[in-house]
Amino acid sequence: MSRPLADTVRPNSFDDMVGQEKLVGKNGILRRMVESGRITNMIFFGPPGTGKTTAANIVAEASGMTLRRLNATTAGLDDVRRVIDETSTLLGSGGILLYLDEIQYFNKKQQQSQLEYIEDGRITLIASTTENPYFSVYNAIISRSAVFEFTAVSPSDIKRALIRAFERLNTDGVTLEEDALELMSQLGAGDVRRALGILESAYSLAAYTVSSAEANSDNTDLDSGTPASNGKKITRELVDSLTPKVLGSFDRAGDVHYDLLSCLQKSIRGSDPDAAVFYTAKLLEGGDLLSVCRRLQVIAYEDVGLAYPLAGVVVRACVESARELGLPEARLPLAEAAVLLATAPKSNSAHDAINAAAADIAAGKGQTVPTHLRSPKFVGYKYPHDFPNHWVKQQYLPDDLVGAHYYEYGPNKTEQASKQYWEKIKEEPKP
């Protein structure tokens, strides 16, 4: 079985890598670390096809240590133990470098099993993951590792990788048209491996179509019945026929998915309705209705909040309509919700208040509530409705929290109106 093109053209040096200039360029931090000879534990994270495995291979080659590779999608605890056992043998005399791909698929126990050996230096770990390591990697491993983020590769850098791969692949005199090359670099969507996969398919189909054409006087493919090309060419039309109309990464269990949700929330928080609609559409094109519904409701309370209290009600109605309608019609109420939230006034006063209160609770404060607030007799409690304006001054917070302020009125019309009302009622001086 032949190896995929992405593997056969994988770079063997930082000079040959595309993208990640800040990491592996001439002055890249990862490159400088490797060239200094001081290789420490490392965690590489970022989207697929951005060079994590390639960089790990280059680092491993430069380390001079005994290299062992594990992929957490298939490896188990026994595989980890076998690597650890080698640390006490001649093979481990110079240290073991363990390259662990997709570390997020290892559970806590599997990750912990390496910790002792990482700490004493018998194992140097290079782990890669497509997810945020601060959520998926054991904290003790993170604290002992240098963390490097790999970002999506630009179309211009992908284009360079495609040209180099095509030159190596092209043994049949196939012509690669410029607009086809440009399209493939865009279709990669930041993933070099994806773009190389498209190139490999297009190249094979171009060669096959020519062979069929030579056998058919009417210039029609025998098996598919589609018109064959006039010459060995990779055209824009050919590339377009090989690729789906919806591009991007929609792995609901991975970071790319949550990145899109984060972009949606930040766009709405930043009051950009155009970006809000874009990310809503992108998530929905991936078929993810439920996550969009959930995130829009969170935004209504976290970012719009008390500046427009009805936002939660309106968004809830849009969400219920979307769920009842299903896709593609669900796009309409969700688009309205996204635009409404983006253009609404913003306040995170309730968000900050609950977090501040939770921090005091976590610190062990407020364990004993005031006696007059406790059932069943409520001795000393003053019933506010028995007093003018339905308010009377009395203690509600625990004794050790008297005077604490969690809620601060936001600088919006709705909250300022409430502030003015209660300042008048409570006869508190205005700041």
N, C-alpha and C positions, 0 to 999 in steps of 0.2 A: 504494500500500500504506500502510495507516494505521500510525502509530507506536504502539509499546506504551504502555500507560497510565503505566508507570514513567518513561518519557521525557517524556511530555507534562506531568506534574505535578512534574518534577524542580525542587527549590528553586533560587532565584536568589540567595539570601542566607543567611548563617549563622543569621539569626533564624528562617528557615523550616525549617531542618534539624531532624530529630528524632534523639535520641540524641547520643552523643559530647559530652556536656556539658563534660567536662574539656578538650576540644580546641576546640570552637566556641561554647560558652556565653558568657555575658557576660564572664567572666574567663578564658576558655579560652586556652591558650597559643598555639594556631594562630591564633585570632582576633586576639589582641594583636599577634602578629608581622605579620599582614597589615595591620592598622590602623595600625601604626607606619610602614608603607611600606618596611620592610626585608625584602624577600622573598629568601630564600636557596634553595639547592637542597634539595629535600624528597623524602622517601620515605614513602609511605603504605602500611601493610600491615594486613591483617585479613581476616576472612571476607567472602564476597560479600554485597552488599546492605547494607553498613554505612555508606555515604556517602563512600567514597573518591573516586569519580569526581565526585560532586556538589561535594565540598570543593575538588577540583582545579580544577573549572570556575570556582568562585567566586574562588579565588586568582588564576587566570589572568585573569579579568575585571578584578580590582583591580590587576594588575601594571602595566598600561600598555605592556607589551612586545608585540611581534609574536608571536602565538600560533600554534604548530604542534602538531598532534596526530598521534600514531602509536600504533597498537596492535601490540604485539610478536607477537601471534598471526598477523598477516598482513603486517606490515612486514618489510623486509629491509635489508641494508646500504646498498643504493642509496638507499632512502628516507632513511636517516640522513644520507648524504652530501649529498643535496639540501637538507636542513635546514641542514647545516653550511655549504654553499656560500652560503646566504642571509646568513650573518654578515658577508660582505664586500660586501654590496649595501646600497642605501638602506633596504631593509626591515629590515636588521639593525642600523641605526645606533643604535637605542634598546635593542638587545638582543633576543635571541630566547628566548622561553619555550617549551620543549619539554615537552609533556605526553605521557609515555610510559606507556600503560596495559599491565598484565600484563608488566612488565619481565622477569619470571623466564623468559619464553620467548626472550629474547635471549641468545645465547651470549657468552662472555667477549670475543671479538673485536669483536662488535657493541657491547657495552657500552664497551669500551676506546676505540672510535672517537670517542666523545664527550668523553673525559676532558680532552684538551688545551683544548677550548673551554669546558668547565665551569670549569677552573682559571683561565683568563684572563677569565672573566666574559662572554664573548660568547654563551654559552648558559646559561640557568638551567633546571635540570631539575626537573620534578615527576614522579616515578615512582610508580606504584601496583602492588601485588602482593598476591595472596592467600596467599603463602608467606612464611616467615621470611626477611627480607632478608639476614640474616647467613649464610644458606646459599645463597641464590639470586642475590644481587647482588654485583658485583665490589667487593672491599674498598676499593679506592681511591675508588670512588663513594660508598660508605657514609661514609668518613672525611670527605668534603666535603659531607655532607648532614645535615639535621635529620631524624630518624626519628620518625614519629608512628604509634602503634598505634591502630587502630580496632577496637572491640569489638562483640560481638553486641548488637543493639538490643533493649531490653526490650519485652515485650508491650504495656505501657502506652504507650510511645512509638510503637510500630507502630500501635497503635489510633488515635492522633492523626493519623498519616499516612493511614490508611485513611479516616477521617472527612473529611479535607480532600480526598482524591482522589474520594471518592464524591460530595461536594457539587459538584465540578467535572464529574464524569462523568454525573450523573443529570439527563438532559434528558427522560426518559420517565415521570417520576412513580413510579419504583420505590421501594419501601419496604425499608430495611435494618433487619432485626430485630436487637435488642441481642445476643442470644445468638449470632447468626451473626457479628456484628462481633467478639465476644469470641473465638469459635473461630478466625476468620481471623488475629487478632493472635497467637494461640498457634501456629497452623500455620505462621506465618512463620518460626519457629525462629530468631529473631534477624536475619532477612534481610527488609528492607523490600521489596525488589524481588519476592521470592517472594510475600509477602502481597498486594502490589498485583496480581500476576498472577492470584492466586486470585480477588480481587475483580473483576477485569476479566472473567474467565470466568463467574463467578456472575452478574454483571450481564447479560451477553449472553444467558446461558441463561434467566434470568428473563424477559427481554423476549421471547425466542423462544417460550418455553413459553406465555406469555399469548396470543401471536398464534395459535398452534396451537389453543389452547383455544377461542378465539373461533370457529374454523372447525369445531369438533367439538362436537356436542350432548352427547356422552357424557363430555366433559371429559377426553379422552384425546389425547395427542400423536400426530399422524398418522404420523410417521416412526419414533419409538422405541417407541410403544405404552405409554409411561409416563404416569402421572397428571399432568395439568397443574395448576399452582398456581391457586388462586382469588384472583387479583389479582397485581399486579406486586410480588412480594416476594422478597427474598433471605433464605432461612430457614437455620437451622442444618442441616437435613436436606439442603438443596441444596448447601451448602458441603461438607458431609461426603461427599457423593457425588462431588465433584470432586477429592478429595485422597486420596493413598495413606495406608495405615495406618502405614507406616514413615516417620518424619520425620527430618530432619537432613541433614547433608552427609557423604557417604561418598566423596569424591574421593580415591582412593588415592594420587594424585600430589601432593596439596595438603596444606596445613598443617592443615586441619580434621581430616583423618584422623590425622595424627600428634599432634594435640592430644588426641584420644580415647585413643590409645595411651599418651600421657604421663599422662593422668588415671588410666588403669588402673594404671600402675606406681606413681604417687604414692599412690593409694588403698591399694594393697597394702603399699607401704613404710610408710604410716601406720597399718597394721594395722586397716583398716576393711573388714570382709568384705562389708557391705551395698553400699558404693560399688564395691568390686571386682566384685561380681556384676553391678551395674548397667552398668558400662562394658564388661564382657565381653558382656553381652546386647546393648548398643547397637552394638558393633562387629560382632557376629555377625548382627544384623538387617540390617546393610548388606552381608552376604554375604562378609565378610572373615575367612575361617577361617585362612589361612596366617599373616597378621600377628599374630593373637592367639596362635597356637601359638608363634611365634618370640619374642614379647615375654614370655610366661609363662616360657619357658625362661631368658631373660635375667634376669628377676626372681629366679628360683630361685638363681642364682649371684651376682648383684650385690647383692641386698637381704637374702635369707635366709642364703645363704652357709654358713659354717662353724658357725653357730648350730644348724642342722639340716642336716647334709651330705646326708642322704637325699632332701631336697627335690628336687634335680635329677633323681634317679632316678625318683621318683614322678611328677613333672611330665612327664618324658619318656614315661612309660608312658601318662599321660593324653593327651598330644599324639598319640602313635601311634594310640591308640584313636579319637581324634577324627578323624584323617585317614582311618582305615579306615571309620568309620561315615558320615562326611559329614554335612552339615546336613540336617535340624534336630537329629538325635540327638547330633551332636558337641557340642551345648551342655552335655550332662550331664557328660562327663569334664572339659571345660574349666571348668565351674562348680566342680567339685570341686577342680581345680587352683588356681583363683583363691581359693577359700575357705581351702584348705590354706596357701597362701602368705601370705594376709592374717593368719591366726591363728597362724602359726609364729613362733618367736623370730627376731630379726633380727640380722644382722651384716654389715658391709661391710668387714671387716678384710682379706680377700683382694683386694677391689676397690682399697682404698687402697694395699695393698702393691705390687701390680703397677703402679699408676700412679706411685708414688714411684720404683720401679726404672726404669720407662720414662723418667722425667724425668732421672735420672742418665745413662742411656744417651744421651738426646738432647743432654745437655750434654758428651758426649765422654768420659765417665769409664768406667773399667773396660775399656780396650781390650785389656789383656794379662792373661790368666788365669794362675793359679799354675802353675809348672812341674810340680809333683807331680800335678796333675790332668790333664795332657795325655797323650794316647796318643803312641807305643805302649808306652813302658816304664814310665810312671808312677813315676819315680824319687822315692823319699821318701814315697810315698802310704801312708797307714795304712788298712787294711781294717777298717772298724768292726765287722764281724761277728766279728773275732778278739778283741774286747775285751768286758769285762763290760757287760751291758745293751745290747750292740751299739752302743756309742758311744765315741768317742775325740776328744779336743780336737785340732783341726787347722784350718789356714786354708783356707777355700773361696772367699771373695771375692777379687777382684783387689787388688793391693797398695794402690792409691789409694782403695780403698773399705773397707779393714779397719776394723771398728767401726761400719759403717753399719747402720741398723736400718730395715727396710721393713715387716716384719710386726709388728703389735701385737696381742696376744691380746684378743679381744672379751670384754666382761663378761657372757658367757652360760655356762650350765652346761657345754656341750660344750668350748668353748675354755678355760675356766678349769680343767677337769679335765686337759686336755693341758698347760697351763701348770704346774700343780702337779706333774705327772709329771716333766716335764723339769727343773724346778727341783731336784727331788730327785736326779735322775740326774746332772745337771751340777753339783750342789752350789752353785748360785747362791743368794745371799741373797735372801729375799723382800723386795719393796719395802715 
